[in-house]
Amino acid sequence: PLLNESGLLPERLTYETDYRALEFGIGLTNLCDRTTREANELTRKELAEGAANLRKKLLRYAPGVVCFNGMGIYEAFAGVKKVRPGLQDERLGATLLFVVPSSSGRTAAYPRQVKLGYFRELKQLVDSLPVEASA
């Protein structure tokens, strides 16, 4: 819903139709392929392997911007602590790195309207990129 409400997607997609995000220039992926109820169920080894695999994908496809859904996932990817939401100072090649608080309703530290604000900031960033860089 936040992707749609922010304007990043022109229509609301569900878990059953999220594969259609590609139609709108948005790719979705996971850091780790194994399904869990909570991120803390993933081992350090799984996170490190997932981060290495994602880094390879991003360097290969070089999107203009990549958004990490959750600060803990970005911490695992970048190997940093104390992440703040928004555009990160570091880049991966030419790819901008952006972090939003987890869109999960279980993440109570950020109210929904605050989360939506970060998704809208992401939308502005994407809109500011040259067309070939945002795909």
N, C-alpha and C positions, 0 to 999 in steps of 0.2 A: 504493500500500500504506500509506503514512503517514496518508493521510486516513482509511482504514478502521481502522488500528491505534489511532489517537488517539480514535476514536469519532465523528469528524465525519461519516463515512459508515457506514451500517449494514452494508454489504457491500463487498467489494473490486471495484473497477471497473478495466478495462483501457483501453488507448488505443482499443480498438474499441467500448467501452461507456461511455466517459467522458461522452458526451452525456446519460446518465441522471443525472448529478449534479444536474441541475435538479429531478428528482423529490424530492430531499432538501434543496432550498432552497439549493443551491450552484451558482453560475454560474461557468463557466470562460471565460477569454479570454486573448489574447496581447497583449503590448505592440506587437509587429509581426507582420504576417500572413505574412511570408516565412519559409519553413523554412530553418534553418541548423543546422550541427553544433554550433557554439559561438556564444555571444552576441557575441563580439568580431568576428564576421563582419558584424554590422549596422553601418551607417554612423551617424554622429552625426545626420544629417538624418533617417534612418529612425526612430531612437530618439526624436527630438524630435517628429516627426509622430505617431508611435505614442502618445507620452505625452499629447499634446494631444487625440487622439481618445479615449483611455481616460479622461482627465479629464472630457470631455464626457459619456461614457457613465455614469460614476459620479455626476456631478452630476444627470443625468437620472433614473437609477434609484434613487439614494440608498440603497445597502445599509447595513445597520448597521455592518458591518465589511468591509474588503477586505484580502485577504492577498496579498502579493507573494512569489512563489516565487523567491528569490534576491536578495541584497543589491545586486548590480549592476543588476538590473532596477529596483529601487526608486530607486537613485541616478539612473538615467536618467529615471525618472518625476518625481521630486521635485527634481532638479537639485542634489543634495547629495552630499557625499563623506563617507566614513567612517561608514557606516550600521552600526548594531548591530541584531542580530535582536530581535524582540519588538515590543511595542506602541510606536508612535512618538509623540513629543510633539505633532506636528502632526496636523491633521485636514483632511479635504476636506469642507467644509460640516459636516454632522453625522456623516459617515462616519469611523469609526475606521480607522487605517492600521496594519497589522501586517505584519511581515517575518519570513519563515522562511529559513534557509539553503537554498540550492537543493536540491531533493529528488533531483537527479541523482546517480547513483552516482559520477560523475566528480568531484564536489565532495568532496575528501578532507580539507579543513580541518575539517569537522565530522563526527565519527563518526555512524553511523546512530542510535544511542540518543540522542545530543544533539539531532539533528534531530527525532526523535520527541518529545522533551521540549518543543520549541517548538510542534509541532503540538498537543500536549496542552494547552499554555498557551492556544493559539488556541481550542481546544474550550471551555475554561473561560470565556474571554472571550465567545464566542458564546452559551454557555448563560446568561451573566449579563445579556444584553441583553433588553429587552422583546420579546415575540414579534413585534410588527409591525416592530421595528427590525432584527431579525436576518435577515429574509427578503430 
